[in-house]
Amino acid sequence: MRRTVLLSGILNVDKPRGMTSHDVVDAVRRLAGQRRVGHAGTLDPMATGVLLVCLGQATRVAEYLMASPKRYRATIVLGVATDTFDAEGKIVSEGGRTDFDREEIEAALGSFTGRIEQVPPMYSALKREGQALYRLARQGQVVERSPRPVEISEILVLDWTPPELIIEVACSPGTYVRSLAHDLGQRLGSGAHLAALVRLRSGRFTLEEAVSLERLAEAFRCGEEEKYLIPMDEALLDWPAVIVSAEQARRIAQGQGIRLNAPLPVEDGTLCRGYGPDGEFLAIMVYDARACEWRPHKVFDARER
């Protein structure tokens, strides 16, 4: 039976290996019986772990979820390089050295921490003149990719049992762990590829709190799906918040700016969460320094929760 009330919120899904992020979105669409579903940050099919799926009005906060820092556990195999930088690609070199001691590995990894320039892999969803790079790669084309700034705040070596290296990586959004594996192999002169990847955290959302698709499907069958549905303002809890009056809430709903007495940051472009007098999340507000007021940036419909 198709639901009459559309859901709005965030699902923290433990993505299984072998599914694309869009496959997971399609599965949630079928379970929820609604089209307005999207994900906040792609995981490769071979990767598992935290995939944030937004339903209803929560799709409007997906951009802020995508901008949050990430944490991964990666398994890298040294001595073998592939064209995709991971285990699903064709081997392009093998037989490289793997008899490194742990100190050599850690020293090489240390060169990738901080703010670095990273070249995206050819097999990626980035686009060139409207075409995804992975489609061009499958046609045998290799195009020049410009390095992009990323930040890797921490790399921990969890285990080194040659030729397999297990690391934990804390990084900015847009970081390709496949490229990190490949670049490590280049730095060591051995070649390397990514064998497995688990996203442990995306912003404040962790793998320990994630739900499997099987358990989620069971919850939908039993009418218990809302126990896994996270309010969309949890994506924004690091932002300042303000509670407005009923009159101010009316003005916000009409797209009008308001002035606040609350001690919030007043830099132009500052974003905050706006709540009504009953505590209901109303809008994302942005400060307009020229007008000295807070303007509604994104207003949420109270009828769709």
N, C-alpha and C positions, 0 to 999 in steps of 0.2 A: 504494500500500500504506500502510495507516494505521500510524503509528509506535507502538511499544509503550512507549517511555520518553518521558515528557513533558518538554519543555524548560522551563528556568527561566533567565531573564536579561533583559537589556534590548537592544532593537534601536534604533539611531539611524538612523531612516529619513528620507530626503529626500523629503518629501511633495510629490507633483506637484500642479500647479494643476488645479482642477476636481473634485478628490476631497474629501469630508469626512474628518475625522479618523476617524469610525466606518467609512467605506469602507476606509481603510487597515487598521484593526483587523480587519475582515472578511476582507480579502485575506491578512493574516498568519495568521488562524485557518485559512483554507483551506490555505495553504502548510504550516503546522505540523501540521495535523490535530488540533488541540486547541482547546477552547472557552475555556480560562482565559487570555484575552488582553485587555489594555486599554491605553489611551494615557494619557500623563501631561501633559496640557495641550493644549486644543483649538486648532486652527488653522482659520480660515475657509476655505471651499472655494477662494477665489481666491488664498489665501496658499500659499507654498511654504516648504521648508526643514525645519529640525530638528523632527521629531516623534518623541518617545520612546515606544516601544511595549514594554510589559512582558508577559512570558510566564510562566506558572506562578506560582511563589512570588514572583517579582519584582513581581507586581501589588500585593503588600503594602507595597512601598516607593514606589509611585507617588505617594503624598501628599507625600513628601519631595522627589521630583523636581519636582512641580508648584510647590512652595514656593520653588524656586531662581530667581535673577534671570535675566532674558532680554535678548537683544540682537537688534535688527531692522534691516533696511534697508528703508526705505519710500519709495515714489514717490507724491508728492502733486501733484494738478493744482489750481492756483488759478484762481479766476474762475467755477467751476461747483460747485454744492452739490447733493447727492442726499439722498433720504430715508433711505438706509441708511448714509450717510457713506462709501460706497465706489462703485466703478465699476459695480457690479451693480444699483444702485438707480435709481429714477426721478429725473430732474432736477427740482429744486424752485426753482433760481435759476441764471441764467447771465449772462454778459456783465460779470461783476465785474472790477475793476481787476487787472491783472497786471504793471504796469510798475514793480514795486518793485525797489529796488537790494538787493544782498546784505546790506548793513548793516541795512536795515529788516527783512528776513526774520530775520536772526540775533537782532535785538533782540526781535522778537515771540516767537521760539522760546525765548529766555532766560526769559520769564515762565512757562514751563511746566516748568522744571527745579526739582529739589528735591521736597519733600513737598507734593503738591497735592491738591485735591479734584476728582474727575473724575466726570461724569455718564455712566453707561453708555449705549450706543446703544439705541434701541428695538428694533432688529433685533439681538438677542443671545439667547444661550441662558439668560440669567438668568430665574428664575421668579417669577411673581406668583400667589399662591394656587394653586400647583401647575401653572400653565400657563406655558410658555416665552414670553418677551416677543415673540419673532419671530412666533409663531403669532397672538398678539393683534394685532400690527402688520399682518399679512396680512389680518386681519378688519377693518382700518380703525380699530382702537382704539389710542389713545395714552394711556399711563398715566404718572403722575408717577414719576420715578426719583430716588431719593436719591443725592446725591453720595457717592462712596466715596474714602477716602484711598489714593493710590498714590504711588510715588516714582519720579521720572525723574532718574537720576544724570547722564546726559549726552545731549546732542543735538548731532550734528555735521552741518553742511551739506556734503554731498559735491559737489553740483552744483545750479546754479540757471540753467536755460535756460527763460525764461518760455514757457508757463505751468507748466512742469514742474519740481518741486523734488525732489531726492533727498537724504534724510537718513539718518543712522544713530542709533538710539535704544537706550540702555541703561536698563532699567527693572525695576521690581518685578513679580512675578506679578500678574495681574489688571488690568494696564494695557491699555486699548484704544487701539491706534494709530489706529484709525478715528476715535475720539473726538478724539484729538490733532489729526488732520488737519482735522476739522470745526471744532474750537475755534480752530485757527490761522486758518482762513478767517474765523471770526467776529471774532477779534482784529484782523485786517487789514482787515475790512470788505469782503472780496472774495468770500467763499464759497470752499470748497475740499472736495475729496474724496480718498480714498485710491485710487490707481490700481493699485498693486502692493505686495506685502509679502513679504519673505523673513525667516524666523527664522534668524539667523546662529548663535545660541548659546542653549542652555538649561542653566544651571548650568555644568558642566565639559564638556558635550557640544557639539561644534561642527559646522558645516556641512561643513567640509573632511573630517571623519571619517564623514559620513553616507553611507548606501548607498541607491541607487535601488531602487524596487520591482522593476524589471526584473532588476537584478543579484541582488537577494535571491531572486527566483523561480528564477533560474538556479542559485544556490548550493544551494537546497533540492533541485532536480532532481539535482544532482551529489553530494548528501550532504555539502556543504561549509558548511552553514548556521552551524555553531558558530564559524566564523572571524569572523562578524559579531555573535555573541551575547556581550554584555558582562556580566560577573558583577554580580549585583545589589548587592553591597556597594560598587561604584564610585559608586553614588548617594549614599553616606554617607561618603566619604573625608575630608571636612572634620571629622568627628566624632572624638573620642578613641577608642582601641581598646585592648583587653586580651586577653591569651591566658590561658585558665583551665586548671585541671588536669582530668584525666579525671573525678575525683569531682565537681568543680564543674560540669563539663559534664553529668554525669548529673542533678544537682540542677536545672540550668537546664531540661533536657528534661522534667523532672517539674513545672515551673512554680514551683520554689522559689527563694528569694533566696539570694545568696551575699555574703560579705564579701571585699573585695580589699585587698591591700597596695600595689597599684600607685598611683602619684601622679596620680590622675585628679581632675578638678573634682568637688567634693562638694556642689554646690548641689542642693536638692530639685528633682527633675524633669529633671536632666541626663540626656541620652541618650548611650550609647556602643555601639560594636560589640563583640560578644563572639565570640572564636574559640576553638576547641578546641585541644588540644596538638598536633594534626597540621596546624593552620592553617586548618581548615575553618570557614567562617562559620556560627555557631550561632544567634545571636539578637541582637536589639536589646534592650539593657538600660536600665533607668531607675533613677535613684538615689532611694531612699526615705530622706529625712533622719531621719524619726521612728524608723525601724528601724535606721538606720545600715548599710544594705545595698543591694546592687544587685538589682533584681527583673527577671525576664524580662518584657519588654514585647511582643515578637513573637518567637516561636521558629520556626525553619525546619526542615523535615523533611529529614533527610539522605538519605532515600530518593528525594526528588524534587529533582533538580538540573538 
